[in-house]
Amino acid sequence: MPKVQRWYTGFSYRGNPQDLIKQISEQVQRHNLTKLVPLLRVEKGIKSRKPFYFFLAIESHQVGELPTELQASLLKLSFFQCPIKNSRGFTYEQIKPMVGVAHDVYDYTSPIPYEPRQYLSADNPFELTELHSINHSDADWVKSSQNSDRFLYWLSTLGSGSWESFKKSCNALQLEEPKRILRRLRLLGHLESSIDGSRWSAAPSTIVKINSQTSEFILCGQRSISLLRQLEEYGIVASITHQTGGEAPTCIQLVVSNPDAIANNFPIINAGEASRRLAQILPDIATWQQSLRNMPGIVPSQWEWQHFDGDNFEICGIPHETGMYQMSDENRNLCYTLFYNQNTNTWHQGDWYGLRFLAVHHYGASCQADYNFATKCLAIPVKQRWPELYERALVLASGQLPTYQGNWLLYQNVGGEVAHQLSQKLNVKYEEALICA
């Protein structure tokens, strides 16, 4: 059976564009033509009382041939008296330079974009793309690690600030991709940020237990050179280890036989075994989804959309199905990645990997996690990376960011109970395996 294709047919019209959109939408609804005509686009920069072009999106098996249902009903309206001549149809790329955003004919009562567009910042700390393993030389690791340490010292001194101040500090130290840096610092327990990402604050200096059977701890939160020297003089610094690629501050491991004494002698909080505690209190995936930030007031017809199909983002029309979408302006500048819930007709924001995991879960894909009891290593497919809060529980088990092994992310020193508990809450297929070398 021939594949249904989307193409555009164009017309010229002089009159009120709002009336045109409203009346065409009403006729599409009345004659049940929404599957044939999903949207229309109007020329940008329309001048009063001047002719303008508009284009109907047509979904049919043959480009250039208008379905008979349209010719018998919709195209009899006066708006369609002046078709663009000598054309067998247009692709979106051909008309893109001259048209504005799409107008959804499914819901013609929605506000149309001739009113001022709602402001949404094109730069926000939640917007990421998938990151794969990056190769560095040893020299690069050391330099990057040193800069990451300096950056944490500086943030600890500031205490808190705006997203703009965070970016400027990254630039001053020549640290690239501040959005990823912010996420890594949150995973490691050094920083927290507001729900909309506009503010950050350094976490208080904290010792976190990483082995319930011994006295091993890691240092999280605010740092200073003075504090590190005092801890070394106290004789409890066991090791200082670079993160993989030097892409985050070093992991400082401590041996603390009396945590209460440390808390009494230094401005440090004893957080106990944070990994295990997080695994216990974090909700299941359905409850976590309900906690995502709601984004009211989004008018889909004002924006361009791409839909995540489980592997990639593909250009689409107005979203109507539950899933992960990228929202862009008419010039394809990315503004937000969001999750749309069809049942509640609501848009939600969250960490990029978390939204992708939610989308993969919604599509019914089999998410998996392999655990090696001998090495206490948990392996998760790169394309199924967990939501940030759940990944933080894994990272705080060792104080180390995950490493890449082929298509897997490896998390070290994860307790079997923690791995199993988190997997259950995320509906992940949990198996004991030997993938962790």
N, C-alpha and C positions, 0 to 999 in steps of 0.2 A: 504494500500500500504506500502511495507517495507520501512523503513527509510534509507536514504542515509548516509553512514558512510565513514569517512576518515581513511585510513590505508596506510601503506607504503610497497612497494616491493623493494628489494635491489639487487644490482649488484656490481661486482668487475670490475675495468678497469685500464689499464695502459696507460697514455697519458696526454695530456694537459687538465686540468680541465676547463679552460676558453673555449676552443673549444667544449668540451662536453656540457657545459651549453648552449652555443650559438646555436649549431646545434640541440640539443634536443628541445630548445625553438622554433626554426624555424619550425621544423617538427610539433610540437604541434599546432602552428599557421596555418600552411599550411593545415593540415587535420582537423582543427576546433575541437580540442580535449581539449580545455581549461576547459570545465566543468568536464571532467574526470581526467585531470592531472593539478591541479592548481599550483603546485610548485614542486621543487626538493631540496634535501639537500645533501651536499657533506661532506665527512669525514673531521674532523679537522686535522690540522698539516700534510698536504700532503707533502711528500718528493719527490724531483725531481727524475724522472725515476722509481719510485716505484709504485706498484699497490695501489689503494685506493678504498674505498667503496663509492657508492652514492645510494640515495633512491628517488624513485618517490612517490609522494603523489597521491593516487588513491581515487576517490570518486565514490563509487558504492554501490549497495544494499547488496552485499554479500562479506564479507571480505575473501580474499584469492583467489577469482576468478577474473581474469583479463578480462575486457570487450573485446568482439570480435573486436571492432573497433581498440583497441590498438594492439592486436595480428596481425591484418591484415596490419598495417601500421607502427606505431612508433617502435614497438619491433623488427622490421626487421633490424634496424640500427645496425652497428657493436658494438656500445657501450653496447648492451644488450646480448652479447654472453656468459657472465659468471654470471648467476644469483646465488644468495646465496642459497645453497642447503638446503633441509629439512626444508623449511619455508613456512608457509601458510600466511605470511604477518606479519608486525610489527606495533605496536602502536608507537605514538610519544615518549611516556615515555620510551619505550624499546631502541630506538635509540638515545635519547636525549644526553646521555653522550659522544657519539662519533661523533656527527655531529655539523656543524656550523649553521649559520643563513640560513633562507629560501631564495631560489632564485626564483623570480617571473617569470613564463613563459609567463605572459600576455604581457610583454614588454621587450623582450630580448635585445633591443638596450640600455637599461639603464646600467649605470656603474655597474659592479659586484664587490662584496666585496673581491677582492684580492688586491685592492689598500688600502692604510692606511685609517682606519675608521675615519670618522669625529668625532671630540671631542665634547661631550655634557656632561656637569657635571651631575653626578647622584644625586647631592644634590642641589636642588634649592628651593627657598621659595614658589613656586607656588604649590608644590606637597603636597596634603592633601588626606585624606580619610574622608568619612562621619563621623561626630561626633554626638553621641547621648548624652542625658542627663547624667551628672556625679553627683553622690551623694557625698557630703562632710559633715563632721560634722561641727558644728559651730566653733570649735577650728581651724579646717583646713582652714575654710573660712578666719578667722582673720589673721592667719599666711601667707596664700597665698596672701591676700590683701595687707598686709604690705610689702611683698617682691615685689609685683607688683608696689607699690608706690615707693619703693627704686629704682626699675629698671627704672621707668620713670624719677626720679631725675637724675640718672646716664646718661641716654640717652640725657636728656636736657642739661647736662653739656658738653657732647661730641659734641652735635649739629648734627653730621652726621658721617657716617662710612660705612664700607663694611658689606655684609651679614655675613662674617666670624667673624667680631668684634661683631655683634649682637648676634651670637650664643655663643661666648665666654662669653659675659656679662650675658646671660641667665644661662650658666653653673656655673658662679661664684656665682649667687644668688640661685642656685638649682631650677631654673624654667624649667619645662619640656615642650617639644614640642614648640620650638622657632618659627616654621612656623605658628602655630595657634596664638601664642602671637603677632607676627607681624601683622597678619590679624586683630586681635581684636583692636590693637592700631590704625590701619588705619581706622577701622570702627568708632572709638571714636574720630577721628580727631586729634590724638596726633602725628602721624607719617605719612610720605609719603615715597614711595619707587620708584626706577627707573623702567622703563617699563620691563626690564629683571630681576628685583629683585636683582641685584648685589649690589645696594647701597640703603641706607636709610637716611632720614634726619628728624629731629624733626621739627614739625610745630611751628610757632611762638605762643606765649601765646595769646589766643583769648577768648573773651566771645561770646557765641552763645545763641541767644534768643530761648526759648523753649515754650513760650506761648505769642501769639500776643496780648492777652487781659490784661496781667499783666506785671510786671517787672521782670519776672523769667528768669535767664540765667544759663548756665553751663560754666565751665572753661575747655577749650581744649588746646592742644599743650603743649609747654614747661612749666615745673613746677620746683619750688625750695621751700625748707622749708621757706626761707626768704620771698619769694613772698606770700606764704600762710599766714604767720604771719602778713604781712602788710595788706592783704585783711581782715583778722579777726579784726585787729586794726581799720580798716576803717569802720567796722560794716556791711559789705555786705555779709558775708558768712552765708547762711541760713541753709545749711545741708551738711553733708559729709556722703555719702551712699556707702556701699560695693556693688560691682558688684556681680551678682549671682555666687556662688562658689568661690568668691575672685579671679577670673581668669583674672582680669584686674585692673588697678588703680581705686581708689575710684572715685565716681561721686561727684564733688564739685558743689553745686548749690548756686547761688548768687541771691540776690535781688538788682537790680540796677535801681534806678529811673532816673539817668542821665548817660547813657552810655558814652557820649562824655567826661564827667568829668573824668570817670575812665580811658579812653584812654589817657587823658592829664596828669593824675597823676601817671600812671603806664605804664610799657612797655608792654601794652596789646592792641590788635586790636579788634575792634567791628565788628564782622562778620554778625550781624543781625540774621534774622531767616533763618539759613542755610538749614534746612530741606525743607522749602517751596521753596527756591531759587533753590536747587538741583532738586526738582521735576519739576520745570519749565524748566530748561535748559538741563536736561538729554535727550538723543535721544531715539527714539523707538528702539525696539530690532534689527531690520534689520540694522539700521545705527550703532548701538553698535557693532554688529557682524563684520561689515566692518572695525571697528577701532581696532580689535584685532591684536596683534603683529603677523606679518607673519614670518614663520620659513622656509626660503628657503634652498635648498640643502639637504633635507632629502631623502635618498634612501631607500624606504620601505623594500627592500629585505635584507638590512643589519641588520634588527632588528626583534625581536619577538613582536607580537601584541596581545592585548586583546581588545575586542569591548564591549562598554557599551550598553546593550540591553534595557535599561529603568529602570532596577532594579539592575543588577550586571554586572561585567566584565567577559566576556567569551573568552577563547582562540580562536583565529581566524587566518586565513591566511593573505595574503597581503591585506590591506584595499583597497576597491574599492567603498564603499558606504559612503555617508555623515554621520558623527556622531562623537562621542567621543571615543578616543582610548588611551590605555596605551602602551607606547613604552618601551621595555626592551632589555637588552643585552642578549646574548646567555645563560647566567646563570640566567635569569629571574630577574635580578636586575633592578628595575624600574628607568628609566631615565626621562621620561616626560609623562605628560598627555596632549593630544593635541586634537584639533577639526579639522577634515578633511572635506573640501568642495569639493565634487565630481564635481560640475559644473566648478570650477576654477582650480581643481587639486592642491589645496594649503593647507598647514598645518598652524594652528594658535594656539597661546598660550594665556592663560588668567587665571584668578583666577579659582580654581577648581570647586567651586559651580556655578560660572558663566557658565563654559563649560558644566556642567551637566544640568543646566537649559536650555541652548541652545539646547542640545541634546534632552531633553524631549520635548521641544517646536517643534523641527524638526520632532519628531515621531508623532506629532499630538495629544499628550496627553492633556487633559483638565486641565490646571493649574488654581488654584483658590486662592482667598483671601477673608476672611470673616471679616467684620468690624462692630464693636459695637459703635454706635454714643454716647451712654450714658457714656461709659467708655473710649472712644477714644483709643480703643485697636484693633490692626490689627493682625489677625491670618493667618499664612501661613503654609502649610504642610511642615514637616521637609524635605521630599524628593523633595521639589520644592523650596528650598531656593534660593533667588534671587541673581543675580550677585552683586558683592561687592559694586559697586558705588550706585546701587539702594538701597541696604540694608543700606548703610551709611546714606542715606536720612532718613530712618526709625529710625536708632539708634540716630541720632543727634536731633530727635524730643524730646528726653528725657534725653540723655546722659547715657542711660542704655542699656546694651546688652540684647538680647531677652532671655526670659525664656522658658523652655520646659513644655508643658502640653500634655501628651500623645504623639500623632504623630504631634503635632502642635508647631510652634514657635510663641510666643506672643511678640508683640512690643507695648510699652506703649506710651501714650500721642501723638499719631499720628493724625494729623488733617485730617478730612474727605476729604478735597480737595486734600491733599497730597496723601492719600491712593488711591483715585479714579484716580488721574492723573498718578501715577506710574503704577497702574494696567493696565490702558489703553495702556501705552507705551510698556508694556511687554506682551500684549495680554493675560492678566490674567482675568479669570472670576471673577468679583467683586460682592460680595453680602453683604448686611447688615444682620448680624446674631448675635446670643448671645453666640458664642463659647468662648469668652473671659470672664472668670469669674471675 
